[in-house]
Amino acid sequence: MVLSKTASQSDVSVHSTFASRYVRTSLPRFKMPENSIPKEAAFQIINDELMLDGNPRLNLASFVTTWMEPECDKLIMASINKNYVDMDEYPVTTELQNRCVNMIAHLFNAPLGDSETAVGVGTVGSSEAIMLAGLAFKRKWQNRRKAEGKPYDKPNIVTGANVQVCWEKFARYFEVELKEVKLREGYYVMDPEKAVEMVDENTICVAAILGSTLNGEFEDVKLLNDLLVEKNKETGWDTPIHVDAASGGFIAPFIYPELEWDFRLPLVKSINVSGHKYGLVYAGIGWVIWRNKEDLPEELIFHINYLGADQPTFTLNFSKGSSQVIAQYYQLIRLGYEGYQNVMENCRENMIVLKEGLEKTGRFNIVSKDNGVPLVAFSLKDNTRHTEFEVSEMLRRFGWIVPAYTMPPDAQHITVLRVVIREDFSRTLAERLVNDIEKTLHELDSLPSKADIKTTVAGEETQKNDVVVAKKSALETQREITTAWRKFVMEKKKTNGVC
Ligand SMILES: *Cc1c(COP(=O)(O)O)cnc(C)c1O
């Protein structure tokens, strides 16, 4: 009796310790553990480790949605076990996706007759959408070249050097040459005139970006369209335009309805948009819309019928979750045109608050535009003493994640910091961020610059001063981290830290 009482007491004491016995020994990292563990322990172990991730709400590096209404969270959880591809089994989910495609096509002014339905598909994000759009252009161009008896083995795409990495992926995976229009200091988007100059008989499309990832600026799609119409007339080619509206596709229709960038322009044959950016849905949804049925070659569409009825599909993968499609439908009907307009206007206003706050410090050049994607991209007026990478690094201490990156060629000598304004980045947070950036600058100013450190290290008498030495080494460490990070970014030559 006594023995068993002791045993049960020790059990209680183990369970009442926060780090239960399961958490005391670490699990193997790369091999599946031999034995099972209780669900509570598994939860605790994973939850604890995840606490060390950044806070998504303070992640100002990303366009991707980090907050949705609890009602929508409920719908997402309720559909988490539905495979989207089982269209015959979940016909309502399929119907919701089709409604989304049509709503978005109308938003982009697709030329649809009253009884016509839009041509488009839901994807995992803009990357998949862009692969599909690119494949359609490639196939259409090949078909035309074959019919004309001309070689069709050297397709190319013309873009700005500011394209998102998914275009480079498309080019490499699907063997299309990427011809990039170089940027220059002070001009960080594709120059339409130069783009049209680069177009040749092998160009499958020119890709314009509505909302450059680097500084949020909208490219001039209308000018591109007009110049290309002329070039096509002169040459007899038929070069089309794709608009990568990953971020801007859910902004322009609501706050710049007059701006002509979409299917109102005759050469725009397809458009992609990320539902998970300003479409206001959590990560995992994008859309691609084609102007007409003729713009999507029939031979790319697969008809699958072993799950029931005939299902036309055009995607890169097969199975995927349904939740994001349902969540997109929720946002479209819950917010409506009015709601999206309010959200986008609010983001724009918060962007202005942040931009003006940064301008007031007198330390930054603003390289984003007021009428693009609501973000502020800015660089230090004087980065000889301290760099943008150091500002970024030091802001982490306050919890802010603000990326710094170098611009692509030929503007690679410019480094910028970028803050994306999402729906959940409120006015209060904007004001606090300005405050914390001021504190950061103040702190950086009080530290010796790199040049000063070198001279102090050389001078012998300061070596005796412990305080100076200690401060120096902490700063040196910080500089090493910054240098390593910069090297990493430079080597990749791409803006992998931002999306
Ligand atoms: C984010 C982004 C992409 C990639 O989109 P995902 O939805 O993340 O796959 C492509 N192009 C631009 C301009 C983007 O901003």
The ligand as an SDF file (V2000), in Angstrom:
LIG
                    3D

 15 15  0  0  0  0  0  0  0  0999 V2000
    4.3390   37.2420  -54.4590 C   0  0  0  0  0  0  0  0  0  0  0  0
    4.5910   37.4230  -55.8860 C   0  0  0  0  0  0  0  0  0  0  0  0
    4.7190   36.3090  -56.7260 C   0  0  0  0  0  0  0  0  0  0  0  0
    4.6800   34.8960  -56.2040 C   0  0  0  0  0  0  0  0  0  0  0  0
    3.4250   34.6550  -55.7100 O   0  0  0  0  0  0  0  0  0  0  0  0
    3.0370   33.4700  -54.7040 P   0  0  0  0  0  0  0  0  0  0  0  0
    1.5840   33.6870  -54.5720 O   0  0  0  0  0  0  0  0  0  0  0  0
    3.7850   33.7240  -53.4540 O   0  0  0  0  0  0  0  0  0  0  0  0
    3.4000   32.1860  -55.3540 O   0  0  0  0  0  0  0  0  0  0  0  0
    4.8980   36.5330  -58.0750 C   0  0  0  0  0  0  0  0  0  0  0  0
    4.9650   37.7830  -58.5680 N   0  0  0  0  0  0  0  0  0  0  0  0
    4.8470   38.8850  -57.7910 C   0  0  0  0  0  0  0  0  0  0  0  0
    4.9020   40.2390  -58.4200 C   0  0  0  0  0  0  0  0  0  0  0  0
    4.6610   38.7430  -56.4180 C   0  0  0  0  0  0  0  0  0  0  0  0
    4.5500   39.8230  -55.6520 O   0  0  0  0  0  0  0  0  0  0  0  0
  1  2  1  0
  2  3  1  0
  2 14  2  0
  3  4  1  0
  3 10  2  0
  4  5  1  0
  5  6  1  0
  6  7  2  0
  6  8  1  0
  6  9  1  0
 10 11  1  0
 11 12  2  0
 12 13  1  0
 12 14  1  0
 14 15  1  0
M  END
$$$$
